[in-house]
């Protein structure tokens, strides 16, 4: 860990705010102190994924707790995001470090052009010596606003920027083999694979009540990043310095896999399917085993109301989701295509229909 040169750090709402809402300037400054020291004058690069926009907007709007309805959550995020970035800007300015705000949704990152733009922006900010502060775009997000308190977002950003290390900071100093508030439980120092946590009952959201994530989402995020070949440390914000310095703190997740195409990782873990296509047996074999594109001839049915470019599930005849991909046609067009060859469709409907329903470059297999 001490040799990591590009690091993504994720911090949760409970580590930045009071339980009643509102930013805690001392906590923010303490985190910034650690991050600036870790950068070592530019020798190491940091991307900060920070929750806290909704929590920061609670007190200014007179809200005592995080609201349950989407409209008030979005209103709180709108007020709080400006306060959050202003606080970071002022805190990093003490060291002459500039920050750049990057707001993302999962929809942005599963679409090819948007994905490239996000990647270029983050790379350029780092190349220019700025420190990106990433958050989910809660002001406009719908389903994404319940995304898991940015934990999964942090794992995907770590893959996007080709990070060497992901550090997940919260109010708990690691994964425990039981409820950490009860005597007799102990911290799990390292996780080499899913089997190391098979016997552990993972807890839910923290005590502060201002975030949405809990240990479940953090462990899931750690697994996503580890499967993409990235080291992960899960610990509390008060131990940030030890974690970033390679010290023995928190729970360390060993990399379990290799890097894959960035956008496909987002498609698999961050997209919300807007519908589904049922495939015949031949199409399932072609997509899953042959890694081929999905052609109209292999479709047996369609469900949902989606537009071209939306993510959809590809299912076998038993209804099992075998893959996920970005569809090239609207849902209302699919019934015209079912079971027909692209050549036939081109003759009848025009050359725009002589193409795949889901291209293999926009497709990820879920169950090999």
N, C-alpha and C positions, 0 to 999 in steps of 0.2 A: 504493500500500500504506500509505503514511503517513497516509492519510485514513480507513482502515478503523476503524470504531467497535465492531464486534462481531467478535471473533476467536476461532477455535478453534485450540488448540495441541495437537498430539499428540506425545508423547515415548515412545520405545521402551525396552524393558527394559535394553538394553545401555548406555543413557545414564544409568541410575539405580542400577545394581547392579554388583557385582564379578563376574568370570567364574565364581567359585565359588558365587555366590548370596549373598543378603544385600544390604540397601540400603546405598548409599554416602551418608551424611548430608551430606557436603560437596557432592556433585553435586546432591542434592535442594535444598539451600539455595541453590546457585548459580542453579538454574533458577527457584526461587521469587523470588529477588532481581530477576531480569529481568522476571518476570511482574508483580510488584507495581509496578515502575517503569513498565511498559507501561500499566498501568491508569490512570496519571496522576490518582490521587485519585478515580477513579470515572468519569472522562470516557470511558474505553474499557472495554468489557466483555470478559472472558476466560472461555472454557470450556476446561478442561484435560482432554484424553483421555489417560489415563496407563496404559501397560502396567506390568508389574512385579510383579503379585500372585504369580504362580507363581514367578518368580525370587526374590522376597523370602522365599518359604516354603521354599526348598531347604535353606539352611544350618540353620535351626531343626529341620528334620526329618532332618538328617543325610544329605541327598542331595547328591552331588557335581555332578551335571548335571541338566538338565531331563529328567524321566522320559518315556518314550515311551507308557506305558500311561495310559489315561484316568483310572482311579481314583486313581493317585498324583498326576497333574496336578491333579485336583480337590482332593485333600487339601492339596497345596502351596498352591493358590489360597486355600483356606479359612484357612490359617494366615497366608499372606502378605498377603491383602487388608486384614486388620486392621492389620498392621504398616505397610503402605503408607499407608493413610489417616491413621493416627496420626502418621506422619512428616510428611505434608503439613500436618496440623492444627497440629502444633507449629511447623513452619517458617513458615507463613503467620501464625501468632499473633504472631510477632515484630513484625509490622506492623499488628496489630489486624484482620486479615482473616479472616473465617470461611469455612470450606469446607463444601460439602455433597456427600455421596457419592451417586452415581447409578449403579446397576448395570443394564445392559441386555443383552438377547439379541436376535438378529434376529427371533425369533418374536414378542417383545413389540412390535416396531416395525412389523410387517406387519399386525397385527390392529388394527382401527379404534379400539376403545375404549382399548387399551393405548397406541397411538400418541398419542392425544389426552392421555392422562394424563402421558406422558413429556414432551410438549411443554409442557403447563401447568406441570409441576414445574420444568423448566429455566427457563422464562420467569419464574416467581415467584422462584426463587433469585436470578436476575440482578437483578430489580426490587428485591429486598430487600438488594442489595449483597453477596451471598455469591458465592463462586467455586465453581462446580460442578466436581467431579472425577469424570469418567465413566470407567468401565471395563466391559469385557464381564463378564457374570456367570459367570466360569469355574467356579465351584463347582458349578453345576447344568447348565452347557452341555454338549452332547454334540457334534454335528457343529460347532456354533458355536465350540468351543474351538480349532478349527484355522482360524479365520476370517481370519487374515492379520495377526496381531499388532496388531490394533486399527486398522490403517491404513484399511481400508474403513469400519470403524465411525466413525472420525473424519470421513471425507468425508460420511457420511450424517448425522452429528450436526451438521456444519456447515450442511447443508441444512435440517435440522430446526429449528435456532435462527435461521435466516436470517442466517448469518454473512457478513461482507464479505470475510473472508480466512481461509484455512486454512494453518497452518504445520506441516509435518511434520518433526520433529526425529529424527535418528538418529545413527549413528556415522560417516556419510559425508556430505561437505559438498556434495552435489549429484549430478546425473546426469552421467556421463562417457561419452565416445564410445568407450570401451574399458575394460579393467581399470585402475582408478585406481592400482593398485600398480605398474603397469608404466610405464616412461618413454615419453614421446611422446603420452600421452593427455591430453585437455583437458576441462575442465568445460563442459557445455552451459548457457549462461547463461539462455536462455529457450526455451520451447516454445509455438508458436502453434497447433499442431494435431498430430494423430497422425503426419502426414507428416514432422515434424521428428525423430521417433524411429524412423522406419521402418528406418534402417540401423544402429541401435544394438542390440547384444546386452546385455540387461539382466541384471545379476548376481543371485545368490541371497542367502541369509542371511548376516549379518555374522559377524565373527570371535569374538564373545564366547560364542556358543553358548547364550545364555539366552533368546532370543526366537524367534519362529517366522517373522517377516516378513523379507523381503529387499527389494532394490530393485524387484523385480517388483511386489510388493504396494503399494509406495509410489507407483510410477508409475500403477498401476491406480487407486489411491485419488485421485491427482491428476487423472486423466482424468475420474473420476466427478464430482468436485467442479467441475472446469472446465466440464463439460458442463451442470452445473446453474447456471452463471453466477457461480461463486465463484473469486476469485483464489487461487492456491496457490503457496507457496514450499516447496521441499524442500531442507533443509540439515542441517548437524550441530548438535548441542545446544550446542557451544561457540560457535556463531555465532548463537545465538538472539537476542541483543540487536540485532545488525545486521539480521536478518531482520524483527524486529518494529518496528524503527525505519525500515524502508524502504530499507535499505542494499543495496549490490550484493553479494549473497552467494547461494550455492546456485543452484538452478534455479527460474526463475519460469515458471509455467504460466498463460498468458492464458486468461480465460474463453472458452469456445467455444460456449456455449448459453445458454438461458434457464431460469429456475426452473420446475419442474413441481410437481404435487401431491406433498407430502412423502412420504406413505405409499406412493405408487406407485414412488418412487425406491427405497424400502426393499424393496418387493415385487420389483422387477427385480434389484436387486444384492445383497440380503441374505437373501432367503428360500431355503429348501431344498425343492424340490418333493417332495411325498410320494407322487405318482402322476401319471398323465397321462390326458387324454381325447383321443381321436381324433375329429376333426371332418370332416364331409363338405364338399365343395367350396363349397356355398352358405354354410355356417356360417363357413368360413374367410374368405370375402369379407365377410360381415356383421361379423365380429369385427375383422378387420384393416383393411379399407378403410372400412367403415361405422361402426366404433367402437361396435358394438351389443353388447348382452348375449348370452351364450350360452344358448340355449333347449334343452330336451331333444330337440326334433325334429332338431337339427343334430348330435347325437352319434352316432358310428358305433362307438365302442368305448371301453373303460376298462381301465386297468392300475394296480396298486398297492393298498395298504391305507391309506386315509386317512379322516379324520373331517371332518364339516362344519366349515368355518372354516380348513382346512388349505390351503396353497398347492399348486396343481397346474399342470402344463404342459398347454397346449393345442397339439395337433399336427395337421398336415395328414395326408393319406393316405400320404404318403411318409415319415412319421415325423419331419419337421422341426418343431422347436418354434417356433411362430409367436406365442405369447402366454403369459402366466402370470397366474393369478388365484386368488382365494380361493373355494373351492367351497362351495355351500350344502347339500350332501347327503353322507352317508357313502358310501364306495365300494360297500358292499353294496347300497345303494339304487339306484345308477346303472343297472344292467341293467334294472330295471323301467321306467326312463324313456326309454331309448334309442329315438329315432326317433318319439316320440309328442308330441302337442300338449299344452300346459299345460291347455287346457280339458278335454280327454279325461282327463288325469290327475286333475284336480280332481273330475270326476264319479265316477271309479272309486276314488280313494284319499283324497279329502278336499281341502278348500281349501288346506291347507298345501303341496300340491304344485303349486299354480297360481302358479309363480314361476320365476325364472331359475335355471339351474344355476350360472352365474357372472355376477354383475351387472357391468355396464360400469364402475361406480365402483370395483369391486374387481379390475380387470383392466388389465394393461399389455401393449401390443403389443411384441414383441421384434424382428420383422422386417416392417416396413411393406411 
